[in-house]
Amino acid sequence: MATSELIEALQALAHERKIDEFYLIERLEQSLAKSYERILDLEWDARVTIDRQTGKIYVYEMVPVGEPDEETGEYSEFEERDVTPADVSRIAAQNAKSVISSIVRDAGRQSIYEEFSDRVGDLVTGTVLQGTPEFTIIKIRDGVEAELPHYDVKRSPDERNERPANEHYRHNQRLKVLIIDVRDPNADAPRTRGEQAKPAIVVSRTHPDLIRRLFEIEVPEIYDGVVEIKSIAREPGARSKVAVASREANLDPVGACVGPKGSRVRMVVEELRNERVDVIQWNDDPAIYVANALSPAKVSHVSIDESNHYATVVVPDDQLSLAIGKEGQNARLAARLTGWHIDIKSASFALAPVEAETLIDEEDEADDFCIYEDENGVRCRNHARPNSRYCGIHADLEEA
């Protein structure tokens, strides 16, 4: 390739890929300098210049002049000695391909970063291109791909798992995903293995905000800001709870989200591959909020301990298993949704008289129960701490 042809090819590529022409030439000069330093076995560093008009290439050896700095041992002045080889164009052409590929790849990642860095948290629809045991590549649009990681976090603790356990994807399947990260190609932060070769965009199917964006699509009242999603608690692939509130007194926020005959929430559930979604009404009264969060269980009474952020809930005996849920899931999600520590008791257990063997016995403090009683006279059923008459939750009462 003649030098003039090389510069024309660089100019055409820069225009096609929307890369700065001078940046492309500077990167090629830097790469050629390292190559010529090795090929010509130079004693000192090399510098390469490419004439922007003719494309002619010049190679110089940077020979130091004078004495080095006494403290750093580095030279401050150099003399350029022309060491341009006769076959300079051939060597340049060999290097140009790899350099250009690298520049185009980096420029593409930078372009994607600039376009999508402000879109973290947005919902996008993509097509599954290929999958591996550790990640799935999703095509967002032509020339833009995203990574949906689903690594085994036990074996790869530095990686992510953004796929619900019940989901598996097939080629060309359409997916709605949430953008959670856009990798900065110029970041100095440590990179995990193979990160540079991965797509710049990272997406998720497990993030709670995925539910928020899906409801914004299906519920116009949420999109318009009339209904607000206050909190989301999610166990991806299994069950979620969404707390909603209305800014208009006459609008039922739960009904707006559920839709006629459940049509709106059903669309969200179908997109989440039949993950169960409970929509509950938010309330600024924590007792009512906690009771709502335990839906579909019916709650008889809620006692709030604001100092310890602790809620004691009494439910009918036949509602206890429903309030707790399978493997504690309903109670766990309710606690995460409300931010309160929730203790659920059945009515018969909470209101039963304290048996003689459970009364305070100073001689056998190891089996003592906490003596705290709430405003309704309901006795705490937690064991007291050693050498104390109170449990860990109510320990501050002893100091008072």
Disulfide bonds with the S-S distance in Angstrom:
none
